[in-house]
Amino acid sequence: MSRPVKTTQQHPLEHRGWILRLGFHRSLLRPADSERSDRVTYIELFFDLIFVFALTQLSRYLYANQSWGGALESIILVLALWWLWVYTTWVTNWLDPARLPVRGVVIMLSLVGLVISTSIYDSFGDQGLVFAIAYVALQLGRTVFMVLALARHDPALHATFLRILLWLSVAGAFWIVGALLPLAFRLPAWLIALVIEYGSASLGFRIPGLKAPGVDDWDVSGPHIAERSALFVIIAIGESFLVTGFAFVDQPASALGIAGLSLAFVNGVAMWWLYFDHGERAGSKAIAASNEPGRITRLAYTYVHAIIIAAIVLTSVADKSLLEHPDGAMTLPVAVTIVGGPLCYLIGLLLFRWIVTRTLLVSHLVGLGLLALAGVAATVLTPLGLGVVTSVILVTVAAWETITRVHAGTTDDDAG
């Protein structure tokens, strides 16, 4: 059972007296050695509900903007949305959601998240400023609360979150300025903001000239982080069913439509199976056994899971394309979404397993090769035909991995 390490190490930013005076007298940290140490709470799941709508808006935006520019804008939005969620997950990994102040903050973050969700679709249009202000408010507000919650109770983690606050403030300036600039400059400004946010995390939130506590040795709750991430994967798969279901009921019933809906269901099952049958438990086990739990959590869950979530969103766009144009002419955007979703998903899972277990699964490598061949053959197939091929590949990889696990004698309880 892992909880933040308390330390008396002195850090340059620790002695800001006004911060200490504002800090919470009562500890809001999760209690060690209790059932609440690793438990995912209902208020965290409430926060996740906001992202169901956000993911549907992302899928809608990508479907309506199937161009290279639209793809880049969608990538920015996916990464931004994921960053909001994963930072909040880190916060509730340390703070106890059973405490009323923490619960109240999560509810307020959910409200701001709802504003973000409603503005995503037009974020590169008239709603850009609303999106940027809400995004920055959520990032900074949550971090300020974390700084105050830690000020009196965990000096090392408190010093790190002060640095996080500084980096997010710099990035926030680019989010706001980008929203105020003409549309042609919004994308590069927001791209810079994301580079600052992701890059600062990869560098351990270091600031030149100041000694920084390491993030790789953060003592985190492996079961909590792993379960939260797994639940978000479930949410993303559920969002894909939601998008597909709306597309299906909006058109006349037909054999091709039923075939498209069936393929979407098969894709969802295969993605669920690939993530949960064997690999999901590997992450929490690796974190619990590692001397550098922060490094594994940062790489496997903060970064690699962004690829997995983006792949599920891309697959939902492909499923909608199959439903609306099952036997139409193949276009490059349609081919990219149909092949790209499963391809990115297997890449994400491959990287995840390599980070947490240092193993490369042959089934995933073969699946990637077959998907690449399917992409080459896309020009002679209809969208529905290409969808059938990619679905068969996903199911084959999932079945192969499970058969390998069973033959190796790995039980259901020991999977991963």
Secondary structure, DSSP 8 states (H G I E B T S, - for coil): -----------TTTT-HHHHHHS-SS--B--TTSTTSS---HHHHHHHHHHHHHHHHHHHHHHH--SHHHHHHHHHHHHHHHHHHHHHHHHHHHB-TTSHHHHHHHHHHHHHHHHHHHHSTTTTTTTHHHHHHHHHHHHHHHHHHHHHHHTTT-HHHHHHHHHHHHHHHHHHHHHHHHHHS-HHHHHHHHHHHHHHHHHHHHTTT--TTS----STT----HHHHHHHHHHHHHHHHHHHHHHHHHHHHTS---HHHHHHHHHHHHHHHHHHHHIIIIIHHHHHHHHHH-S-HHHHIIIIIIIHHHHHHHHHHHHHHHHHHHHHSTTS---HHHHHHHHHHHHHHHHHHHHHHHHHH----HHHHHHHHHHHHHHHGGGGS-HHHHHHHHHHHHHHHHHHHHHHHHHTT--TTT--
